[in-house]
Amino acid sequence: MDRIKLHDLRCFDAVATKGSFQAAGAALNRSHPSVFVAVARLEQQLGLTLFDRSGYRVGLTEAGRTFLLRARATLRELDLLQAYAEQLVSGEEVVLRLVIGDLVPRPPILQMLSGFFAQYPNTRLHLEYEAVGGPLERLIEGEADLVFHRADPSDPRFEQIKLSTTAMVPV
């Protein structure tokens, strides 16, 4: 079997979704004969009949139904891969590893993060909580990109932005 062409898979999915070669061609901005040829080529490569063409409308065969599930999963993965590549090209963070310290007020930090991820929905978040010196250790060891934690303002290893203060009440 030769390699399956992405175009052929997209044509197959479009015909299955739209219910006809003509509607699939319109959805893909292709002529319906070119969509028909792509699906026929895919069927020949696979050695399967994906559509029953005996009626007025085409319908999926049993093999076509099961193959369609895998084809759609593959097409979704390819679309995600394309979006991932575009994210890399744009310079947008792909993964952001955050650590929140034990004395940090969580609701305002989580609200701020919610706003960030609403603006950058493709950035994946790895969020962890640490106590005492854990957040700074993670940052120093390269296991975190950003920490929300207390730090000595005179420490030259860290770039800091003061976001809030926490009152310590001895008990």
VMD Tcl script that builds the backbone (N, CA, C; Angstrom):
set m [mol new atoms 513]
animate dup $m
set s [atomselect $m all]
$s set {name element resname resid chain x y z} {
  {N N MET 1 A 0.849 -1.178 0.000}
  {CA C MET 1 A 0.000 0.000 0.000}
  {C C MET 1 A 0.892 1.239 0.000}
  {N N ASP 2 A 0.597 2.154 -0.919}
  {CA C ASP 2 A 1.297 3.438 -0.935}
  {C C ASP 2 A 0.828 4.274 0.248}
  {N N ARG 3 A 1.537 5.357 0.478}
  {CA C ARG 3 A 1.159 6.238 1.579}
  {C C ARG 3 A -0.195 6.897 1.307}
  {N N ILE 4 A -0.989 6.994 2.358}
  {CA C ILE 4 A -2.293 7.647 2.249}
  {C C ILE 4 A -2.074 9.146 2.156}
  {N N LYS 5 A -2.784 9.781 1.246}
  {CA C LYS 5 A -2.660 11.223 1.070}
  {C C LYS 5 A -3.664 11.936 1.962}
  {N N LEU 6 A -3.197 13.026 2.563}
  {CA C LEU 6 A -4.046 13.823 3.432}
  {C C LEU 6 A -5.267 14.343 2.669}
  {N N HIS 7 A -5.056 14.758 1.452}
  {CA C HIS 7 A -6.162 15.251 0.624}
  {C C HIS 7 A -7.237 14.183 0.464}
  {N N ASP 8 A -6.823 12.946 0.246}
  {CA C ASP 8 A -7.791 11.862 0.067}
  {C C ASP 8 A -8.592 11.629 1.347}
  {N N LEU 9 A -7.924 11.699 2.494}
  {CA C LEU 9 A -8.625 11.540 3.777}
  {C C LEU 9 A -9.625 12.667 3.997}
  {N N ARG 10 A -9.219 13.886 3.661}
  {CA C ARG 10 A -10.136 15.023 3.832}
  {C C ARG 10 A -11.342 14.901 2.905}
  {N N CYS 11 A -11.108 14.426 1.704}
  {CA C CYS 11 A -12.222 14.220 0.771}
  {C C CYS 11 A -13.164 13.133 1.289}
  {N N PHE 12 A -12.598 12.038 1.774}
  {CA C PHE 12 A -13.401 10.951 2.342}
  {C C PHE 12 A -14.252 11.469 3.500}
  {N N ASP 13 A -13.655 12.226 4.405}
  {CA C ASP 13 A -14.378 12.780 5.549}
  {C C ASP 13 A -15.480 13.726 5.081}
  {N N ALA 14 A -15.181 14.560 4.108}
  {CA C ALA 14 A -16.172 15.517 3.611}
  {C C ALA 14 A -17.362 14.809 2.978}
  {N N VAL 15 A -17.123 13.763 2.206}
  {CA C VAL 15 A -18.227 13.015 1.591}
  {C C VAL 15 A -19.071 12.359 2.682}
  {N N ALA 16 A -18.410 11.770 3.677}
  {CA C ALA 16 A -19.139 11.130 4.778}
  {C C ALA 16 A -19.963 12.158 5.552}
  {N N THR 17 A -19.418 13.348 5.737}
  {CA C THR 17 A -20.102 14.399 6.494}
  {C C THR 17 A -21.236 15.020 5.695}
  {N N LYS 18 A -20.976 15.335 4.442}
  {CA C LYS 18 A -21.954 16.055 3.613}
  {C C LYS 18 A -22.962 15.135 2.926}
  {N N GLY 19 A -22.615 13.866 2.768}
  {CA C GLY 19 A -23.561 12.914 2.190}
  {C C GLY 19 A -23.516 12.766 0.689}
  {N N SER 20 A -22.674 13.548 0.019}
  {CA C SER 20 A -22.555 13.405 -1.435}
  {C C SER 20 A -21.210 13.956 -1.888}
  {N N PHE 21 A -20.814 13.520 -3.082}
  {CA C PHE 21 A -19.557 14.004 -3.645}
  {C C PHE 21 A -19.677 15.473 -4.042}
  {N N GLN 22 A -20.847 15.848 -4.541}
  {CA C GLN 22 A -21.047 17.228 -4.974}
  {C C GLN 22 A -20.993 18.179 -3.776}
  {N N ALA 23 A -21.673 17.839 -2.690}
  {CA C ALA 23 A -21.664 18.695 -1.499}
  {C C ALA 23 A -20.264 18.745 -0.878}
  {N N ALA 24 A -19.570 17.618 -0.908}
  {CA C ALA 24 A -18.201 17.585 -0.378}
  {C C ALA 24 A -17.289 18.466 -1.222}
  {N N GLY 25 A -17.452 18.402 -2.547}
  {CA C GLY 25 A -16.658 19.243 -3.436}
  {C C GLY 25 A -16.891 20.719 -3.164}
  {N N ALA 26 A -18.145 21.082 -2.951}
  {CA C ALA 26 A -18.462 22.486 -2.649}
  {C C ALA 26 A -17.830 22.901 -1.318}
  {N N ALA 27 A -17.891 22.032 -0.315}
  {CA C ALA 27 A -17.325 22.350 0.999}
  {C C ALA 27 A -15.808 22.483 0.938}
  {N N LEU 28 A -15.170 21.719 0.069}
  {CA C LEU 28 A -13.711 21.734 -0.052}
  {C C LEU 28 A -13.200 22.674 -1.141}
  {N N ASN 29 A -14.135 23.348 -1.838}
  {CA C ASN 29 A -13.783 24.204 -2.977}
  {C C ASN 29 A -13.061 23.412 -4.062}
  {N N ARG 30 A -13.576 22.232 -4.325}
  {CA C ARG 30 A -13.040 21.343 -5.363}
  {C C ARG 30 A -14.203 20.909 -6.254}
  {N N SER 31 A -13.864 20.423 -7.431}
  {CA C SER 31 A -14.920 19.868 -8.278}
  {C C SER 31 A -15.312 18.506 -7.721}
  {N N HIS 32 A -16.585 18.130 -7.898}
  {CA C HIS 32 A -16.986 16.837 -7.351}
  {C C HIS 32 A -16.295 15.670 -8.051}
  {N N PRO 33 A -15.924 15.777 -9.348}
  {CA C PRO 33 A -15.146 14.665 -9.918}
  {C C PRO 33 A -13.781 14.481 -9.250}
  {N N SER 34 A -13.135 15.596 -8.838}
  {CA C SER 34 A -11.840 15.452 -8.177}
  {C C SER 34 A -11.994 14.804 -6.799}
  {N N VAL 35 A -13.097 15.084 -6.121}
  {CA C VAL 35 A -13.369 14.444 -4.825}
  {C C VAL 35 A -13.647 12.961 -5.042}
  {N N PHE 36 A -14.403 12.647 -6.085}
  {CA C PHE 36 A -14.708 11.246 -6.405}
  {C C PHE 36 A -13.412 10.479 -6.675}
  {N N VAL 37 A -12.511 11.073 -7.451}
  {CA C VAL 37 A -11.233 10.431 -7.780}
  {C C VAL 37 A -10.392 10.226 -6.516}
  {N N ALA 38 A -10.376 11.212 -5.625}
  {CA C ALA 38 A -9.591 11.101 -4.387}
  {C C ALA 38 A -10.107 9.956 -3.524}
  {N N VAL 39 A -11.422 9.844 -3.393}
  {CA C VAL 39 A -11.999 8.772 -2.575}
  {C C VAL 39 A -11.765 7.419 -3.244}
  {N N ALA 40 A -11.905 7.361 -4.554}
  {CA C ALA 40 A -11.646 6.106 -5.267}
  {C C ALA 40 A -10.190 5.684 -5.111}
  {N N ARG 41 A -9.278 6.648 -5.165}
  {CA C ARG 41 A -7.863 6.346 -4.979}
  {C C ARG 41 A -7.615 5.800 -3.565}
  {N N LEU 42 A -8.255 6.422 -2.569}
  {CA C LEU 42 A -8.119 5.965 -1.186}
  {C C LEU 42 A -8.646 4.533 -1.044}
  {N N GLU 43 A -9.795 4.274 -1.621}
  {CA C GLU 43 A -10.361 2.912 -1.558}
  {C C GLU 43 A -9.436 1.904 -2.220}
  {N N GLN 44 A -8.852 2.275 -3.353}
  {CA C GLN 44 A -7.943 1.375 -4.047}
  {C C GLN 44 A -6.694 1.114 -3.211}
  {N N GLN 45 A -6.136 2.160 -2.619}
  {CA C GLN 45 A -4.941 1.997 -1.788}
  {C C GLN 45 A -5.213 1.112 -0.578}
  {N N LEU 46 A -6.386 1.283 0.017}
  {CA C LEU 46 A -6.725 0.517 1.214}
  {C C LEU 46 A -7.198 -0.893 0.894}
  {N N GLY 47 A -7.716 -1.078 -0.313}
  {CA C GLY 47 A -8.313 -2.367 -0.658}
  {C C GLY 47 A -9.673 -2.539 0.000}
  {N N LEU 48 A -10.343 -1.404 0.281}
  {CA C LEU 48 A -11.652 -1.406 0.947}
  {C C LEU 48 A -12.661 -0.618 0.131}
  {N N THR 49 A -13.904 -1.001 0.247}
  {CA C THR 49 A -14.980 -0.187 -0.295}
  {C C THR 49 A -15.527 0.620 0.869}
  {N N LEU 50 A -15.337 1.922 0.822}
  {CA C LEU 50 A -15.732 2.783 1.931}
  {C C LEU 50 A -17.160 3.287 1.800}
  {N N PHE 51 A -17.635 3.419 0.548}
  {CA C PHE 51 A -18.985 3.917 0.317}
  {C C PHE 51 A -19.783 2.929 -0.520}
  {N N ASP 52 A -21.058 2.823 -0.172}
  {CA C ASP 52 A -22.010 2.067 -0.980}
  {C C ASP 52 A -22.613 3.073 -1.950}
  {N N ARG 53 A -22.366 2.879 -3.240}
  {CA C ARG 53 A -22.828 3.821 -4.255}
  {C C ARG 53 A -24.040 3.301 -5.008}
  {N N SER 54 A -24.712 2.288 -4.480}
  {CA C SER 54 A -25.812 1.655 -5.214}
  {C C SER 54 A -27.107 2.466 -5.161}
  {N N GLY 55 A -27.275 3.330 -4.180}
  {CA C GLY 55 A -28.508 4.106 -4.065}
  {C C GLY 55 A -28.358 5.498 -4.632}
  {N N TYR 56 A -29.421 6.284 -4.427}
  {CA C TYR 56 A -29.412 7.668 -4.887}
  {C C TYR 56 A -28.319 8.452 -4.178}
  {N N ARG 57 A -28.199 8.262 -2.888}
  {CA C ARG 57 A -27.148 8.900 -2.093}
  {C C ARG 57 A -26.114 7.858 -1.703}
  {N N VAL 58 A -24.883 8.308 -1.565}
  {CA C VAL 58 A -23.850 7.382 -1.113}
  {C C VAL 58 A -23.999 7.188 0.397}
  {N N GLY 59 A -23.641 6.003 0.844}
  {CA C GLY 59 A -23.668 5.716 2.275}
  {C C GLY 59 A -22.405 4.957 2.648}
  {N N LEU 60 A -22.000 5.099 3.869}
  {CA C LEU 60 A -20.805 4.401 4.334}
  {C C LEU 60 A -21.073 2.903 4.449}
  {N N THR 61 A -20.097 2.129 4.058}
  {CA C THR 61 A -20.152 0.690 4.318}
  {C C THR 61 A -19.737 0.477 5.774}
  {N N GLU 62 A -19.842 -0.737 6.254}
  {CA C GLU 62 A -19.400 -1.032 7.620}
  {C C GLU 62 A -17.912 -0.712 7.766}
  {N N ALA 63 A -17.117 -1.124 6.781}
  {CA C ALA 63 A -15.683 -0.811 6.807}
  {C C ALA 63 A -15.469 0.700 6.759}
  {N N GLY 64 A -16.280 1.385 5.984}
  {CA C GLY 64 A -16.192 2.835 5.879}
  {C C GLY 64 A -16.481 3.525 7.202}
  {N N ARG 65 A -17.484 3.011 7.938}
  {CA C ARG 65 A -17.821 3.602 9.243}
  {C C ARG 65 A -16.669 3.453 10.235}
  {N N THR 66 A -16.102 2.277 10.291}
  {CA C THR 66 A -15.001 2.073 11.247}
  {C C THR 66 A -13.751 2.838 10.814}
  {N N PHE 67 A -13.492 2.865 9.513}
  {CA C PHE 67 A -12.323 3.607 9.022}
  {C C PHE 67 A -12.504 5.107 9.241}
  {N N LEU 68 A -13.731 5.597 9.116}
  {CA C LEU 68 A -14.011 7.019 9.291}
  {C C LEU 68 A -13.657 7.480 10.709}
  {N N LEU 69 A -13.936 6.654 11.708}
  {CA C LEU 69 A -13.602 7.021 13.087}
  {C C LEU 69 A -12.106 7.268 13.236}
  {N N ARG 70 A -11.308 6.360 12.689}
  {CA C ARG 70 A -9.842 6.515 12.754}
  {C C ARG 70 A -9.367 7.675 11.891}
  {N N ALA 71 A -9.965 7.839 10.729}
  {CA C ALA 71 A -9.569 8.926 9.828}
  {C C ALA 71 A -9.832 10.270 10.486}
  {N N ARG 72 A -10.986 10.415 11.142}
  {CA C ARG 72 A -11.308 11.689 11.800}
  {C C ARG 72 A -10.363 11.959 12.967}
  {N N ALA 73 A -10.019 10.921 13.707}
  {CA C ALA 73 A -9.055 11.095 14.804}
  {C C ALA 73 A -7.709 11.554 14.246}
  {N N THR 74 A -7.306 10.970 13.136}
  {CA C THR 74 A -6.038 11.352 12.500}
  {C C THR 74 A -6.095 12.792 11.991}
  {N N LEU 75 A -7.195 13.168 11.371}
  {CA C LEU 75 A -7.341 14.533 10.860}
  {C C LEU 75 A -7.333 15.549 12.003}
  {N N ARG 76 A -7.979 15.212 13.114}
  {CA C ARG 76 A -7.948 16.109 14.279}
  {C C ARG 76 A -6.520 16.266 14.798}
  {N N GLU 77 A -5.792 15.158 14.883}
  {CA C GLU 77 A -4.400 15.208 15.344}
  {C C GLU 77 A -3.542 16.051 14.406}
  {N N LEU 78 A -3.745 15.905 13.118}
  {CA C LEU 78 A -2.985 16.705 12.150}
  {C C LEU 78 A -3.324 18.186 12.274}
  {N N ASP 79 A -4.594 18.503 12.515}
  {CA C ASP 79 A -4.979 19.901 12.713}
  {C C ASP 79 A -4.332 20.460 13.978}
  {N N LEU 80 A -4.286 19.653 15.038}
  {CA C LEU 80 A -3.630 20.079 16.275}
  {C C LEU 80 A -2.132 20.269 16.058}
  {N N LEU 81 A -1.530 19.382 15.274}
  {CA C LEU 81 A -0.109 19.501 14.967}
  {C C LEU 81 A 0.167 20.793 14.192}
  {N N GLN 82 A -0.710 21.111 13.256}
  {CA C GLN 82 A -0.563 22.354 12.485}
  {C C GLN 82 A -0.683 23.560 13.413}
  {N N ALA 83 A -1.657 23.549 14.310}
  {CA C ALA 83 A -1.831 24.650 15.260}
  {C C ALA 83 A -0.613 24.768 16.179}
  {N N TYR 84 A -0.042 23.632 16.571}
  {CA C TYR 84 A 1.145 23.614 17.420}
  {C C TYR 84 A 2.329 24.261 16.691}
  {N N ALA 85 A 2.500 23.910 15.429}
  {CA C ALA 85 A 3.587 24.498 14.635}
  {C C ALA 85 A 3.395 26.005 14.490}
  {N N GLU 86 A 2.171 26.444 14.252}
  {CA C GLU 86 A 1.893 27.870 14.135}
  {C C GLU 86 A 2.180 28.591 15.448}
  {N N GLN 87 A 1.885 27.931 16.555}
  {CA C GLN 87 A 2.168 28.502 17.874}
  {C C GLN 87 A 3.674 28.652 18.076}
  {N N LEU 88 A 4.433 27.654 17.662}
  {CA C LEU 88 A 5.890 27.737 17.767}
  {C C LEU 88 A 6.445 28.873 16.903}
  {N N VAL 89 A 5.924 28.987 15.689}
  {CA C VAL 89 A 6.385 30.033 14.770}
  {C C VAL 89 A 6.081 31.418 15.333}
  {N N SER 90 A 4.929 31.572 15.972}
  {CA C SER 90 A 4.541 32.884 16.494}
  {C C SER 90 A 5.326 33.278 17.736}
  {N N GLY 91 A 6.043 32.323 18.333}
  {CA C GLY 91 A 6.797 32.620 19.538}
  {C C GLY 91 A 5.986 32.485 20.810}
  {N N GLU 92 A 4.738 32.074 20.679}
  {CA C GLU 92 A 3.874 31.888 21.850}
  {C C GLU 92 A 4.348 30.681 22.652}
  {N N GLU 93 A 4.292 30.804 23.971}
  {CA C GLU 93 A 4.693 29.689 24.833}
  {C C GLU 93 A 3.821 28.470 24.529}
  {N N VAL 94 A 4.457 27.325 24.406}
  {CA C VAL 94 A 3.724 26.089 24.154}
  {C C VAL 94 A 3.291 25.472 25.484}
  {N N VAL 95 A 4.212 25.473 26.439}
  {CA C VAL 95 A 3.950 24.949 27.775}
  {C C VAL 95 A 4.472 25.968 28.776}
  {N N LEU 96 A 3.675 26.255 29.784}
  {CA C LEU 96 A 4.089 27.150 30.844}
  {C C LEU 96 A 4.022 26.378 32.156}
  {N N ARG 97 A 5.183 26.241 32.795}
  {CA C ARG 97 A 5.281 25.481 34.049}
  {C C ARG 97 A 5.288 26.465 35.214}
  {N N LEU 98 A 4.202 26.461 35.993}
  {CA C LEU 98 A 4.035 27.399 37.096}
  {C C LEU 98 A 4.014 26.679 38.431}
  {N N VAL 99 A 4.572 27.341 39.430}
  {CA C VAL 99 A 4.514 26.817 40.794}
  {C C VAL 99 A 3.994 27.939 41.688}
  {N N ILE 100 A 2.986 27.618 42.489}
  {CA C ILE 100 A 2.428 28.574 43.432}
  {C C ILE 100 A 2.881 28.180 44.828}
  {N N GLY 101 A 3.410 29.155 45.558}
  {CA C GLY 101 A 3.898 28.914 46.909}
  {C C GLY 101 A 2.781 28.833 47.928}
  {N N ASP 102 A 3.148 28.387 49.125}
  {CA C ASP 102 A 2.169 28.111 50.167}
  {C C ASP 102 A 1.517 29.361 50.768}
  {N N LEU 103 A 2.168 30.498 50.766}
  {CA C LEU 103 A 1.600 31.699 51.372}
  {C C LEU 103 A 0.968 32.653 50.363}
  {N N VAL 104 A 0.908 32.249 49.139}
  {CA C VAL 104 A 0.349 33.102 48.085}
  {C C VAL 104 A -1.178 32.977 48.102}
  {N N PRO 105 A -1.877 34.112 48.110}
  {CA C PRO 105 A -3.341 34.038 48.050}
  {C C PRO 105 A -3.787 33.492 46.683}
  {N N ARG 106 A -4.353 32.322 46.669}
  {CA C ARG 106 A -4.644 31.625 45.412}
  {C C ARG 106 A -5.734 32.246 44.544}
  {N N PRO 107 A -6.870 32.678 45.100}
  {CA C PRO 107 A -7.931 33.197 44.209}
  {C C PRO 107 A -7.480 34.303 43.256}
  {N N PRO 108 A -6.754 35.351 43.718}
  {CA C PRO 108 A -6.353 36.375 42.736}
  {C C PRO 108 A -5.344 35.856 41.709}
  {N N ILE 109 A -4.467 34.961 42.126}
  {CA C ILE 109 A -3.484 34.405 41.184}
  {C C ILE 109 A -4.196 33.548 40.144}
  {N N LEU 110 A -5.110 32.698 40.589}
  {CA C LEU 110 A -5.845 31.838 39.648}
  {C C LEU 110 A -6.722 32.661 38.709}
  {N N GLN 111 A -7.265 33.768 39.198}
  {CA C GLN 111 A -8.062 34.646 38.340}
  {C C GLN 111 A -7.166 35.288 37.266}
  {N N MET 112 A -5.977 35.723 37.675}
  {CA C MET 112 A -5.034 36.308 36.727}
  {C C MET 112 A -4.625 35.264 35.674}
  {N N LEU 113 A -4.350 34.040 36.112}
  {CA C LEU 113 A -3.987 32.975 35.177}
  {C C LEU 113 A -5.140 32.645 34.231}
  {N N SER 114 A -6.343 32.699 34.743}
  {CA C SER 114 A -7.514 32.455 33.902}
  {C C SER 114 A -7.579 33.460 32.759}
  {N N GLY 115 A -7.291 34.726 33.068}
  {CA C GLY 115 A -7.261 35.753 32.025}
  {C C GLY 115 A -6.174 35.497 30.998}
  {N N PHE 116 A -4.991 35.069 31.468}
  {CA C PHE 116 A -3.888 34.769 30.557}
  {C C PHE 116 A -4.263 33.634 29.611}
  {N N PHE 117 A -4.814 32.552 30.164}
  {CA C PHE 117 A -5.119 31.387 29.335}
  {C C PHE 117 A -6.352 31.593 28.464}
  {N N ALA 118 A -7.180 32.569 28.799}
  {CA C ALA 118 A -8.265 32.936 27.890}
  {C C ALA 118 A -7.693 33.617 26.654}
  {N N GLN 119 A -6.613 34.377 26.856}
  {CA C GLN 119 A -5.963 35.072 25.739}
  {C C GLN 119 A -5.072 34.133 24.930}
  {N N TYR 120 A -4.478 33.139 25.596}
  {CA C TYR 120 A -3.580 32.190 24.932}
  {C C TYR 120 A -4.074 30.760 25.188}
  {N N PRO 121 A -5.176 30.363 24.561}
  {CA C PRO 121 A -5.782 29.062 24.871}
  {C C PRO 121 A -4.957 27.853 24.427}
  {N N ASN 122 A -4.000 28.048 23.540}
  {CA C ASN 122 A -3.199 26.904 23.076}
  {C C ASN 122 A -1.993 26.622 23.961}
  {N N THR 123 A -1.718 27.512 24.910}
  {CA C THR 123 A -0.605 27.281 25.827}
  {C C THR 123 A -1.061 26.295 26.894}
  {N N ARG 124 A -0.295 25.225 27.060}
  {CA C ARG 124 A -0.622 24.226 28.077}
  {C C ARG 124 A -0.055 24.664 29.413}
  {N N LEU 125 A -0.795 24.411 30.462}
  {CA C LEU 125 A -0.392 24.810 31.805}
  {C C LEU 125 A -0.027 23.591 32.631}
  {N N HIS 126 A 1.140 23.650 33.259}
  {CA C HIS 126 A 1.539 22.677 34.273}
  {C C HIS 126 A 1.593 23.469 35.570}
  {N N LEU 127 A 0.614 23.259 36.437}
  {CA C LEU 127 A 0.501 24.028 37.661}
  {C C LEU 127 A 0.721 23.121 38.862}
  {N N GLU 128 A 1.603 23.565 39.744}
  {CA C GLU 128 A 1.876 22.792 40.956}
  {C C GLU 128 A 1.929 23.735 42.140}
  {N N TYR 129 A 1.755 23.157 43.313}
  {CA C TYR 129 A 1.839 23.903 44.568}
  {C C TYR 129 A 2.997 23.343 45.374}
  {N N GLU 130 A 3.751 24.241 45.981}
  {CA C GLU 130 A 4.885 23.839 46.810}
  {C C GLU 130 A 4.879 24.674 48.083}
  {N N ALA 131 A 5.543 24.171 49.103}
  {CA C ALA 131 A 5.643 24.881 50.374}
  {C C ALA 131 A 7.090 25.282 50.634}
  {N N VAL 132 A 7.248 26.193 51.545}
  {CA C VAL 132 A 8.520 26.691 52.048}
  {C C VAL 132 A 9.429 27.121 50.888}
  {N N GLY 133 A 10.547 26.435 50.648}
  {CA C GLY 133 A 11.488 26.840 49.601}
  {C C GLY 133 A 11.289 26.109 48.291}
  {N N GLY 134 A 10.259 25.278 48.202}
  {CA C GLY 134 A 10.030 24.465 47.003}
  {C C GLY 134 A 9.904 25.245 45.712}
  {N N PRO 135 A 9.095 26.327 45.677}
  {CA C PRO 135 A 8.959 27.063 44.417}
  {C C PRO 135 A 10.284 27.613 43.891}
  {N N LEU 136 A 11.085 28.199 44.778}
  {CA C LEU 136 A 12.356 28.763 44.327}
  {C C LEU 136 A 13.330 27.666 43.895}
  {N N GLU 137 A 13.308 26.530 44.578}
  {CA C GLU 137 A 14.149 25.397 44.155}
  {C C GLU 137 A 13.778 24.941 42.756}
  {N N ARG 138 A 12.478 24.856 42.489}
  {CA C ARG 138 A 12.018 24.453 41.149}
  {C C ARG 138 A 12.498 25.428 40.088}
  {N N LEU 139 A 12.442 26.714 40.407}
  {CA C LEU 139 A 12.874 27.737 39.458}
  {C C LEU 139 A 14.375 27.642 39.213}
  {N N ILE 140 A 15.151 27.504 40.267}
  {CA C ILE 140 A 16.610 27.423 40.148}
  {C C ILE 140 A 17.025 26.185 39.369}
  {N N GLU 141 A 16.335 25.069 39.587}
  {CA C GLU 141 A 16.672 23.813 38.907}
  {C C GLU 141 A 16.098 23.727 37.493}
  {N N GLY 142 A 15.407 24.757 37.055}
  {CA C GLY 142 A 14.861 24.771 35.699}
  {C C GLY 142 A 13.612 23.939 35.535}
  {N N GLU 143 A 12.952 23.588 36.627}
  {CA C GLU 143 A 11.736 22.773 36.567}
  {C C GLU 143 A 10.475 23.640 36.540}
  {N N ALA 144 A 10.637 24.956 36.597}
  {CA C ALA 144 A 9.510 25.890 36.543}
  {C C ALA 144 A 9.924 27.098 35.712}
  {N N ASP 145 A 8.963 27.653 35.005}
  {CA C ASP 145 A 9.209 28.857 34.220}
  {C C ASP 145 A 8.879 30.113 35.020}
  {N N LEU 146 A 7.924 29.972 35.933}
  {CA C LEU 146 A 7.438 31.108 36.693}
  {C C LEU 146 A 6.946 30.603 38.035}
  {N N VAL 147 A 7.248 31.341 39.098}
  {CA C VAL 147 A 6.738 30.973 40.415}
  {C C VAL 147 A 6.038 32.172 41.036}
  {N N PHE 148 A 5.030 31.874 41.804}
  {CA C PHE 148 A 4.362 32.872 42.632}
  {C C PHE 148 A 4.733 32.506 44.063}
  {N N HIS 149 A 5.650 33.288 44.639}
  {CA C HIS 149 A 6.193 32.915 45.932}
  {C C HIS 149 A 6.957 34.095 46.506}
  {N N ARG 150 A 7.222 34.034 47.791}
  {CA C ARG 150 A 8.032 35.075 48.428}
  {C C ARG 150 A 9.506 34.819 48.091}
  {N N ALA 151 A 10.255 35.899 47.934}
  {CA C ALA 151 A 11.693 35.771 47.651}
  {C C ALA 151 A 12.395 37.006 48.189}
  {N N ASP 152 A 13.648 36.853 48.473}
  {CA C ASP 152 A 14.469 37.965 48.951}
  {C C ASP 152 A 14.640 38.950 47.793}
  {N N PRO 153 A 14.170 40.198 47.964}
  {CA C PRO 153 A 14.252 41.162 46.863}
  {C C PRO 153 A 15.678 41.490 46.436}
  {N N SER 154 A 16.645 41.221 47.292}
  {CA C SER 154 A 18.031 41.543 46.928}
  {C C SER 154 A 18.728 40.392 46.196}
  {N N ASP 155 A 18.047 39.265 46.031}
  {CA C ASP 155 A 18.649 38.104 45.353}
  {C C ASP 155 A 18.722 38.379 43.845}
  {N N PRO 156 A 19.928 38.485 43.275}
  {CA C PRO 156 A 20.066 38.843 41.858}
  {C C PRO 156 A 19.675 37.719 40.891}
  {N N ARG 157 A 19.431 36.524 41.375}
  {CA C ARG 157 A 19.074 35.405 40.490}
  {C C ARG 157 A 17.647 35.497 39.970}
  {N N PHE 158 A 16.823 36.337 40.617}
  {CA C PHE 158 A 15.408 36.359 40.278}
  {C C PHE 158 A 14.966 37.733 39.806}
  {N N GLU 159 A 14.181 37.741 38.763}
  {CA C GLU 159 A 13.481 38.951 38.344}
  {C C GLU 159 A 12.140 38.895 39.048}
  {N N GLN 160 A 11.786 39.946 39.776}
  {CA C GLN 160 A 10.597 39.890 40.610}
  {C C GLN 160 A 9.629 41.017 40.295}
  {N N ILE 161 A 8.362 40.694 40.464}
  {CA C ILE 161 A 7.284 41.678 40.399}
  {C C ILE 161 A 6.441 41.463 41.648}
  {N N LYS 162 A 6.297 42.499 42.434}
  {CA C LYS 162 A 5.505 42.387 43.659}
  {C C LYS 162 A 4.031 42.464 43.280}
  {N N LEU 163 A 3.297 41.400 43.558}
  {CA C LEU 163 A 1.883 41.340 43.220}
  {C C LEU 163 A 0.979 41.592 44.412}
  {N N SER 164 A 1.418 41.182 45.583}
  {CA C SER 164 A 0.580 41.369 46.765}
  {C C SER 164 A 1.440 41.214 48.012}
  {N N THR 165 A 0.845 41.509 49.143}
  {CA C THR 165 A 1.500 41.279 50.419}
  {C C THR 165 A 0.611 40.345 51.227}
  {N N THR 166 A 1.253 39.588 52.079}
  {CA C THR 166 A 0.524 38.672 52.946}
  {C C THR 166 A 0.891 38.985 54.383}
  {N N ALA 167 A -0.117 39.253 55.176}
  {CA C ALA 167 A 0.125 39.554 56.583}
  {C C ALA 167 A 0.368 38.245 57.351}
  {N N MET 168 A 1.418 38.239 58.122}
  {CA C MET 168 A 1.747 37.067 58.947}
  {C C MET 168 A 1.319 37.380 60.368}
  {N N VAL 169 A 0.451 36.581 60.909}
  {CA C VAL 169 A -0.040 36.776 62.263}
  {C C VAL 169 A 0.480 35.632 63.131}
  {N N PRO 170 A 1.390 35.934 64.083}
  {CA C PRO 170 A 1.879 34.855 64.945}
  {C C PRO 170 A 0.761 34.374 65.871}
  {N N VAL 171 A 0.717 33.104 66.062}
  {CA C VAL 171 A -0.345 32.532 66.882}
  {C C VAL 171 A 0.269 31.881 68.108}
}
mol reanalyze $m
mol bondsrecalc $m
mol representation Tube
mol addrep $m
